[in-house]
Amino acid sequence: MSSEKKQLILNAFAMHSPSHLNPGLFRYPSDQGAQYKDIKTWIALAQKLEAAKFHAIFFADVLGGYDVYKGPSNLDPTIPSSAQFPINDPLYSVPAMAAATDSISFGITASTTYDAPYAMARRFSTVDHLSNGRIGWNIVTSYLDSAARNFGLNTQVEHDERYRIADEYLDVTYKLWEGSWRDDAVTWTKQPASSNAAADVAGKGYADPKLVRQINHNGKYFQVPGPHLCEPSPQRTPFLLQAGTSSAGKAFAAKHAEAVFVHAQKPELARPSVDSVRQQAADLGRNPQDIKVIAGALVIVAETDEAAQAKFDELKKYGDEEGALALFGGWTGYDLSTYADDQDFRFVEQPAVRSMVNHWASTVPGGEGKKWNKRTIAEYLVLGGNGVKIIGSVQSVADEMERWVSVGDIDGFNLSYATLPDTFDETITLLLPELRRRGLFWEDYAVKGGTMRENMYGQKGLNRLPESHAGAKFTWKAGEELPKYQEKN
Ligand SMILES: Cc1cc2nc3c(=O)[nH]c(=O)nc-3n(C[C@H](O)[C@H](O)[C@H](O)COP(=O)(O)O)c2cc1C
């Protein structure tokens, strides 16, 4: 086994909904999507994935329905297919999964557009405590108009403005997490049993009030006096993930993200984005390898290429194409129902749709020779969404994953599922032994019982943001009168 190979980060990509990137698949006989309401479903999955040494379960989340297709404001195609609707809040299942496991981590999506930073910081500190530092935040700025309307807006905040808000939002949360409680603020330690206990402990405080300070954030978008409601948690700042692909999104990732999430059909196509984020991070004084790049993928693996393809074709029969078109509508804002059934979207006037579909046509295997009408788009999106689908024998899938690492310079995968938990079972039993044989996947956690940051970076003791990260300047270390950033002001 070659020890020089980059070790893959493998996460399960899930959602607290009957279907995530697989509308309709809750109808498949063995699928457990419809049991998403049962905490035991998630505990069992977390235990299974931990036994296989997955790094994390990563939960996507949205704050509105996919109501663009056949819209406006129409959920009729969405509801029967359960296309990411209904959807529960993923954060609540984390403490239960954490209590049943030791080392697997949990990435949770939460939006900087709709949630107040003071409350968000508290929620993440709470779960960081309860999971012993195994929580990550997938920072999103959100994309659904339906969410905007439910949060009292007529339409979404303009795209780049959302990222400007997010940037200040992160400053607020860094101040709360890193700079509101000095590292040694909590002074209480369990006292030895004593015959004179009350006298022994009289006057001993829980924490030192001089070491808990207001942050007094007074910015363009947020006014937050603080102090942070929670005492310092193992990681302080949760491990930070981000999934924006625009210029503003990449600039934000270069500054804040410790892991970025990319969707592309081919590693060659992901590479320019990966290079750009790493270069921008380096320009900010960060180590470009401190940004872990994770590609979204659906892996269908079987004994042979033919058997894997047959399995994929069989699963696809359960896919709900109306649901897939509803997802497309939410992701892009375009309602394909306004076009004729035989309209080939490679030649449609709408430039955004035309370029997206041409991109698929030229990159999806077998895509060039097809007419890309509604049906083709739905068939393409119905399993695995817009992520790459890697379908084949153990050898073929492992080869392709290696190619993503060498050509795309990625660090790992967020593996979505066609059916829950079968897709993961097959990955665990068939694929992981081969990845391990090739020296591509660890035998065990780098830090058993460690924090998410320790295991994502593979470095024991790295619980806090690396020194070169933008959030690190807000830390308030033992012995410092004030946090560093305050001294400079
Ligand atoms: C692979 C991927 C996964 C995403 N997952 C979510 C999600 O779970 N919830 C969400 O609200 N937005 C999600 N987003 C949206 C982004 O976080 C971002 O808000 C949106 O893409 C707009 O930013 P952009 O133009 O920079 O891409 C995802 C985006 C990508 C590319």
The ligand as an SDF file (V2000), in Angstrom:
LIG
                    3D

 31 33  0  0  0  0  0  0  0  0999 V2000
  -23.1260   21.2460   -4.3010 C   0  0  0  0  0  0  0  0  0  0  0  0
  -23.9930   22.3000   -3.7040 C   0  0  0  0  0  0  0  0  0  0  0  0
  -24.7800   21.9990   -2.5950 C   0  0  0  0  0  0  0  0  0  0  0  0
  -25.5940   22.9520   -2.0130 C   0  0  0  0  0  0  0  0  0  0  0  0
  -26.3760   22.6380   -0.9320 N   0  0  0  0  0  0  0  0  0  0  0  0
  -27.2260   23.5610   -0.4490 C   0  0  0  0  0  0  0  0  0  0  0  0
  -28.1170   23.2550    0.6000 C   0  0  0  0  0  0  0  0  0  0  0  0
  -28.1540   22.1520    1.1280 O   0  0  0  0  0  0  0  0  0  0  0  0
  -28.9600   24.2170    1.0170 N   0  0  0  0  0  0  0  0  0  0  0  0
  -28.9630   25.4770    0.4670 C   0  0  0  0  0  0  0  0  0  0  0  0
  -29.7580   26.3160    0.8840 O   0  0  0  0  0  0  0  0  0  0  0  0
  -28.1110   25.7870   -0.5150 N   0  0  0  0  0  0  0  0  0  0  0  0
  -27.2660   24.8670   -0.9770 C   0  0  0  0  0  0  0  0  0  0  0  0
  -26.4370   25.1990   -1.9980 N   0  0  0  0  0  0  0  0  0  0  0  0
  -26.4900   26.5770   -2.4960 C   0  0  0  0  0  0  0  0  0  0  0  0
  -25.2620   27.3940   -2.1970 C   0  0  0  0  0  0  0  0  0  0  0  0
  -24.8370   27.3310   -0.8800 O   0  0  0  0  0  0  0  0  0  0  0  0
  -25.4470   28.8540   -2.5640 C   0  0  0  0  0  0  0  0  0  0  0  0
  -26.2550   29.5060   -1.6380 O   0  0  0  0  0  0  0  0  0  0  0  0
  -26.0500   28.9720   -3.8960 C   0  0  0  0  0  0  0  0  0  0  0  0
  -25.4430   28.0240   -4.7370 O   0  0  0  0  0  0  0  0  0  0  0  0
  -25.8650   30.3630   -4.4530 C   0  0  0  0  0  0  0  0  0  0  0  0
  -24.5310   30.6990   -4.4320 O   0  0  0  0  0  0  0  0  0  0  0  0
  -23.5920   30.5560   -5.6800 P   0  0  0  0  0  0  0  0  0  0  0  0
  -24.2300   31.3720   -6.7420 O   0  0  0  0  0  0  0  0  0  0  0  0
  -22.3020   31.1150   -5.1840 O   0  0  0  0  0  0  0  0  0  0  0  0
  -23.4950   29.1320   -6.0730 O   0  0  0  0  0  0  0  0  0  0  0  0
  -25.6210   24.2400   -2.5710 C   0  0  0  0  0  0  0  0  0  0  0  0
  -24.8210   24.5500   -3.6960 C   0  0  0  0  0  0  0  0  0  0  0  0
  -24.0120   23.5960   -4.2520 C   0  0  0  0  0  0  0  0  0  0  0  0
  -23.1900   23.9690   -5.4480 C   0  0  0  0  0  0  0  0  0  0  0  0
  1  2  1  0
  2  3  1  0
  2 30  2  0
  3  4  2  0
  4  5  1  0
  4 28  1  0
  5  6  2  0
  6  7  1  0
  6 13  1  0
  7  8  2  0
  7  9  1  0
  9 10  1  0
 10 11  2  0
 10 12  1  0
 12 13  2  0
 13 14  1  0
 14 15  1  0
 14 28  1  0
 15 16  1  0
 16 17  1  0
 16 18  1  0
 18 19  1  0
 18 20  1  0
 20 21  1  0
 20 22  1  0
 22 23  1  0
 23 24  1  0
 24 25  2  0
 24 26  1  0
 24 27  1  0
 28 29  2  0
 29 30  1  0
 30 31  1  0
M  END
$$$$
